[in-house]
Amino acid sequence: MADQKAECKKRFDRVMDAVHLKETDRVPIIPVTQYYPYLYGGGTISKCMYDWEYAGACMDKYYEDFKPDLGWDPVHMYPGQYLEACGLKWFRWPGGALEGNAPYQYIEGDYMLEDEYKEAARDMTKFMMNKWIPRCFEHLGGFKKLGFRNSMWFSHMGTLAAFGDPEVEKSLMAAIKAGKILRDWYAYLAEYGQKMENVFGVPVAYAAWAFAPYDMIADTLRGTLGMCYDIIERKEEILELIDAITDFAIEDTISGAKAAGRPWVWFWLHRGTDEFMSEKTYGELYWPSLRKYIIALVDAGLVPMVYVEGAYNNRLQFLADVPKGKVVYSFEKIDMEKAKKVLGGTACIAGNLPNAMLAYGSKEEVVNYCKWLIDTCAPGGGYMFDTGALIDEAKQENMEAMFDTVQTYGKR
């Protein structure tokens, strides 16, 4: 165990050296995995989502055979019992509405109506409790009847009387059931994280997750179509809500990450791609709040790991405007030579190995692409190896080729 702890520390330091733009003893490899470890371990996703001990046993084989410099616990296997207990409406999963190893499905909808921006910006807690939660969770509809804002003096009687309502009582019982499931699940994640570090010598990759404030509205409140209209018709209202969201998101993220005791906070970027919005709109609505969020985490001693989904070739000049040697950008689709030229000396870069190549390409193609990425991005420091997206399916020989190439050819 002592040897594995030392290996864990070595991997941690290697990653942090890359963050700080130093040349490392070898290129760190930090692939973000989703379904792959469970399939590699002989499991089915539908079972893993309902039995986290089984999911962990499947993941053990992955860590026995592969040694990334940062790894993921079973956090991507959201517990099916919890999803059923609360009745989440906008998410479909294997073992629920889907079968076997089918990919997750997110169901967009107007979970905030177009005329509710100001209401949400004025009091997000009340809006989430009375409107968003009842709309999104089948078994939590009673939350629409709860309110604590006007509980002073003897108004507390009206506040507490709501808890005697049968619909409220039913929703609270569902919430308690869901909460107990999550309590046990989070305890298992912490236990597995210790196993990763002490048995396999692999640091857990994350302390917290984060999202661009714009995406927090577009992903789960308004949806793609709604935001397309709102960008034109409600720009000032979007900005007002973004300001409100950014402040509490920063506070909550720092608090959660500090409790975890690790530095890495992963931002999952969705709606700011070249395909989704113009450069002008990106500069007005997307980047300012994201930059504020990133810098606040840096000032708190954390490391933003910005997972850039989609194409970002027209965004690099924005991404360069961050503190030097404090931020990591992992790209899905980008000109990596251009990314190195623009961001080198400012931020660590990663990503870009096509997931389709891992799933359908040849071993030779994987080796050659890995070598090209290392030759292009590693000189001068500030580079880690990652794939273009979360890994679900891949040929075993291609995963082996990826790890072997990075861990041998990537030695400096």
C-alpha positions in Angstrom: 0.0 0.0 0.0 2.9 2.4 0.8 4.2 1.9 -2.7 0.8 2.7 -4.3 0.5 5.8 -2.1 3.9 6.9 -3.5 2.8 6.2 -7.0 -0.4 8.2 -6.4 1.7 11.2 -5.2 4.0 10.9 -8.2 1.0 11.0 -10.5 -0.5 13.9 -8.6 2.7 15.9 -8.9 3.0 15.0 -12.6 -0.4 16.4 -13.3 0.2 19.6 -11.3 3.5 20.2 -13.0 1.7 20.1 -16.4 -1.0 22.5 -15.0 1.9 24.8 -14.1 3.2 24.6 -17.7 6.3 22.6 -16.8 7.8 19.8 -18.9 7.1 16.6 -17.0 9.0 13.3 -16.9 6.4 12.0 -19.2 3.1 13.3 -20.7 0.3 12.7 -18.1 -2.6 10.7 -19.4 -6.0 11.7 -18.0 -8.8 10.1 -20.1 -12.3 10.8 -18.9 -14.1 7.5 -18.9 -17.9 6.9 -18.8 -19.2 3.4 -19.8 -15.9 1.9 -20.8 -14.5 0.6 -17.5 -17.7 -1.2 -16.7 -18.0 -2.8 -20.1 -14.3 -3.7 -20.0 -14.9 -5.3 -16.6 -17.6 -7.5 -18.0 -20.5 -5.6 -16.7 -23.7 -4.2 -18.1 -24.6 -0.5 -17.5 -28.2 -1.4 -16.5 -26.9 -3.5 -13.6 -24.1 -1.0 -12.7 -26.6 1.7 -12.2 -28.5 -0.3 -9.6 -25.6 -2.0 -7.9 -22.7 0.3 -7.1 -20.6 -2.5 -5.5 -20.9 -4.4 -8.8 -20.0 -1.2 -10.7 -16.9 -0.8 -8.5 -15.9 -4.5 -9.0 -16.1 -3.9 -12.8 -14.0 -0.8 -12.5 -11.3 -2.7 -10.5 -10.3 -4.6 -13.6 -9.8 -1.3 -15.5 -7.5 0.0 -12.8 -5.6 -3.3 -12.6 -4.8 -3.1 -16.3 -4.6 0.6 -17.0 -2.9 3.3 -14.9 -4.0 6.8 -15.8 -2.5 9.8 -14.0 -6.0 10.9 -13.0 -9.0 8.5 -12.7 -12.7 8.4 -12.1 -14.6 6.6 -9.4 -18.0 5.2 -10.3 -19.6 8.7 -10.2 -20.9 8.3 -13.8 -23.1 5.4 -12.7 -25.9 7.5 -11.3 -27.9 5.3 -8.9 -31.0 4.1 -10.6 -32.8 3.7 -7.2 -32.4 7.4 -6.6 -33.6 8.4 -10.1 -36.7 6.3 -9.5 -37.3 7.5 -6.0 -37.5 11.2 -7.0 -39.0 10.5 -10.4 -36.6 12.5 -12.5 -38.4 13.3 -15.8 -35.7 14.7 -18.1 -33.2 11.8 -17.9 -33.5 8.3 -19.3 -31.1 5.6 -18.3 -30.3 1.9 -18.8 -32.4 -0.2 -16.3 -35.1 2.4 -16.4 -36.7 3.4 -19.7 -33.6 2.1 -21.6 -32.2 -1.3 -21.9 -28.7 -2.9 -21.5 -25.9 -0.5 -22.4 -27.9 2.2 -24.2 -26.5 5.7 -23.8 -28.1 8.1 -21.4 -30.8 10.4 -22.9 -31.5 13.9 -21.8 -35.0 15.2 -22.6 -35.1 18.9 -23.1 -38.2 21.0 -22.2 -39.3 24.4 -21.0 -38.6 23.8 -17.3 -38.5 27.6 -17.0 -41.0 29.5 -19.1 -39.9 32.5 -21.2 -41.6 35.0 -18.9 -40.0 33.7 -15.7 -36.5 35.1 -16.0 -37.0 38.0 -13.6 -38.7 35.7 -11.1 -35.8 33.3 -11.1 -33.2 36.1 -10.9 -35.0 37.7 -8.0 -35.2 34.6 -5.9 -33.6 31.5 -7.4 -34.1 29.4 -4.3 -37.9 30.0 -4.3 -38.1 29.4 -8.0 -36.2 26.1 -7.9 -38.3 24.8 -5.0 -41.8 26.0 -6.2 -41.4 25.6 -9.9 -38.4 23.8 -11.3 -38.3 20.9 -8.9 -42.1 20.1 -9.2 -41.8 20.3 -13.0 -38.7 18.1 -13.2 -39.5 15.4 -10.5 -42.6 13.3 -10.7 -42.6 12.6 -7.0 -41.7 16.0 -5.7 -44.7 18.0 -6.8 -45.6 19.0 -3.3 -42.6 21.3 -3.1 -44.7 23.9 -5.0 -46.6 24.5 -1.8 -43.6 25.2 0.4 -42.2 28.7 1.2 -40.0 30.1 4.0 -39.5 33.6 2.9 -42.2 35.2 5.0 -41.9 33.3 8.3 -41.2 36.2 10.7 -43.3 36.7 13.8 -46.3 34.4 13.7 -46.2 34.0 10.0 -44.2 30.8 10.8 -47.5 29.1 11.4 -48.5 29.5 7.8 -45.1 28.3 6.8 -45.3 25.1 8.8 -49.0 24.4 8.1 -47.9 23.5 4.6 -46.1 20.5 5.9 -49.5 19.0 6.9 -50.7 19.0 3.3 -50.9 15.3 2.0 -49.1 16.2 -1.2 -46.3 17.9 0.6 -46.0 14.9 3.0 -45.8 12.5 0.1 -43.1 14.6 -1.6 -41.1 14.9 1.6 -41.2 11.1 2.1 -40.0 10.7 -1.5 -37.2 13.2 -0.9 -36.1 11.4 2.3 -36.0 8.1 0.5 -34.0 9.6 -2.3 -31.7 11.3 0.2 -30.9 8.1 2.0 -30.0 6.4 -1.3 -27.6 9.3 -2.1 -26.1 9.3 1.3 -25.1 5.6 0.8 -24.0 6.2 -2.7 -21.7 9.1 -1.8 -20.3 7.1 1.0 -19.4 4.4 -1.5 -17.8 6.9 -3.8 -15.6 8.1 -1.0 -14.7 4.5 -0.1 -13.8 3.7 -3.7 -11.8 6.9 -4.0 -9.6 5.7 -1.1 -9.2 2.4 -2.9 -8.1 4.1 -6.1 -5.4 6.0 -4.3 -4.2 3.4 -1.8 -4.6 0.1 -3.8 -4.2 1.3 -7.5 -2.1 4.4 -6.9 -4.4 6.6 -9.0 -5.6 10.0 -7.9 -9.3 10.7 -8.1 -9.7 13.2 -10.9 -12.3 15.6 -9.5 -13.2 17.6 -6.4 -16.3 19.2 -7.9 -18.2 19.7 -11.2 -19.1 23.0 -12.7 -20.9 24.4 -15.7 -20.8 27.7 -17.6 -23.6 29.9 -16.1 -25.1 30.3 -19.6 -25.2 26.5 -19.9 -27.0 26.2 -16.6 -29.9 28.1 -18.1 -29.7 26.6 -21.6 -29.2 22.9 -20.4 -31.8 22.6 -17.7 -34.1 25.6 -17.7 -34.9 26.8 -21.3 -33.5 24.2 -23.7 -31.9 24.7 -27.1 -34.9 26.1 -28.9 -35.9 28.4 -26.1 -32.5 29.9 -25.8 -32.3 30.5 -29.6 -35.4 32.7 -29.2 -34.2 34.3 -25.9 -30.8 35.3 -27.3 -32.6 37.6 -29.6 -35.7 38.6 -27.6 -34.5 38.5 -23.9 -30.8 39.2 -23.9 -30.9 41.6 -20.9 -33.0 39.1 -18.9 -30.5 36.3 -19.7 -27.6 38.5 -18.5 -29.5 39.3 -15.3 -30.1 35.7 -14.5 -26.5 34.8 -15.4 -25.3 37.3 -12.9 -27.4 35.8 -10.1 -26.4 32.2 -11.0 -22.7 33.0 -11.3 -22.5 34.3 -7.7 -24.0 31.3 -6.0 -22.3 28.8 -8.4 -18.9 30.2 -7.4 -19.7 30.0 -3.7 -21.1 26.5 -3.8 -18.4 25.1 -6.0 -15.6 26.4 -3.8 -17.3 25.1 -0.7 -17.8 21.6 -2.3 -14.3 21.4 -3.7 -12.6 22.4 -0.5 -14.5 19.7 1.4 -13.3 17.1 -1.1 -9.6 18.0 -0.5 -8.6 17.8 -4.1 -7.9 20.8 -6.4 -9.5 19.8 -9.7 -12.9 21.3 -10.7 -14.3 20.0 -14.0 -16.3 22.4 -16.2 -18.4 20.7 -18.8 -19.0 23.2 -21.6 -22.0 22.6 -23.9 -23.6 25.5 -25.7 -20.7 27.9 -26.5 -19.3 26.0 -29.5 -18.6 27.4 -32.9 -21.7 25.6 -34.2 -24.1 26.9 -31.6 -23.5 30.7 -31.4 -21.6 33.5 -33.1 -18.4 34.9 -31.8 -20.2 38.1 -30.9 -22.8 36.3 -28.8 -20.1 34.2 -27.2 -18.3 37.4 -26.1 -21.5 38.9 -24.7 -23.4 36.1 -23.1 -21.1 33.1 -22.6 -17.5 34.0 -21.8 -17.7 36.9 -19.3 -19.5 34.9 -16.6 -17.4 31.7 -17.3 -14.2 33.7 -17.0 -15.4 35.2 -13.7 -16.2 31.7 -12.5 -12.8 30.3 -13.6 -10.8 33.2 -12.0 -12.7 32.9 -8.8 -11.8 29.2 -8.5 -8.1 30.0 -9.3 -8.1 32.7 -6.6 -9.5 30.0 -4.2 -6.5 27.7 -5.0 -8.4 25.3 -7.2 -7.6 24.1 -10.8 -10.4 24.6 -13.4 -10.3 21.6 -15.8 -12.4 23.0 -18.6 -13.8 20.2 -20.8 -14.6 21.9 -24.1 -17.2 19.9 -26.0 -17.7 20.6 -29.7 -15.6 22.9 -31.9 -13.8 25.9 -30.4 -11.5 27.1 -33.1 -13.0 30.6 -33.0 -12.9 30.9 -29.2 -9.2 30.5 -28.5 -8.6 34.2 -28.1 -11.1 34.3 -25.3 -9.7 31.2 -23.5 -6.3 32.8 -23.4 -7.6 35.5 -21.1 -7.0 33.6 -17.8 -4.2 33.5 -15.2 -1.0 31.9 -16.4 -0.3 28.3 -15.4 -3.6 27.8 -13.5 -6.2 26.4 -16.0 -6.5 23.3 -18.2 -8.5 23.1 -21.4 -9.4 19.7 -22.8 -10.7 19.9 -26.4 -13.0 17.7 -28.4 -12.6 19.1 -31.9 -10.0 21.8 -32.5 -6.8 22.6 -34.5 -4.3 21.5 -31.8 -1.4 23.2 -33.5 -3.4 26.5 -33.3 -4.4 25.8 -29.7 -0.8 25.2 -28.7 0.3 28.4 -30.4 -2.4 30.6 -28.9 -2.7 29.0 -25.4 0.9 27.7 -24.9 2.6 29.6 -22.1 -0.9 30.5 -20.7 -2.9 27.3 -20.1 -2.3 23.6 -20.2 -4.1 21.9 -23.1 -5.3 18.3 -23.6 -7.8 16.3 -25.6 -8.6 15.8 -29.3 -8.0 12.0 -29.8 -11.2 11.1 -31.7 -13.3 8.6 -29.8 -14.5 7.1 -33.0 -10.9 6.1 -33.7 -10.8 4.2 -30.4 -14.0 2.4 -31.2 -13.6 1.7 -34.9 -10.0 2.6 -36.0 -6.9 0.5 -36.2 -4.2 0.1 -33.6 -1.8 1.8 -36.0 -4.1 4.8 -36.5 -4.3 5.2 -32.7 -0.5 5.0 -32.2 0.2 7.5 -35.0 -2.4 10.0 -33.8 -1.1 9.8 -30.2 2.5 10.4 -31.4 1.3 13.3 -33.5 -0.5 14.9 -30.5 2.6 14.4 -28.3 5.0 15.8 -30.9 2.7 18.8 -31.5 1.7 19.7 -28.0 4.2 18.4 -25.4 7.3 20.5 -26.3 7.7 23.3 -23.8 5.4 21.8 -21.3 1.7 22.5 -20.5 0.2 19.4 -22.0 -1.7 16.3 -20.8 -3.2 13.5 -22.9 -6.9 13.1 -23.1 -9.5 11.9 -25.6 -12.0 14.1 -27.4 -14.9 13.0 -25.3 -15.9 10.7 -22.5 -15.0 7.1 -23.4 -17.9 4.7 -23.8 -16.9 2.2 -26.4 -13.4 1.3 -27.5 -11.5 -1.7 -28.8 -9.3 -3.1 -26.1 -6.3 -3.2 -28.4 -6.8 0.5 -29.1 -7.0 1.4 -25.4 -3.9 -0.5 -24.8 -2.1 1.2 -27.7 -3.2 4.6 -26.4 -1.9 4.0 -22.9 1.3 2.3 -24.1 2.2 5.0 -26.6 1.6 7.9 -24.1 3.5 6.1 -21.3 6.5 5.2 -23.5 6.7 7.7 -26.4 5.5 10.4 -24.1 8.6 10.2 -21.8 10.6 13.3 -22.0 
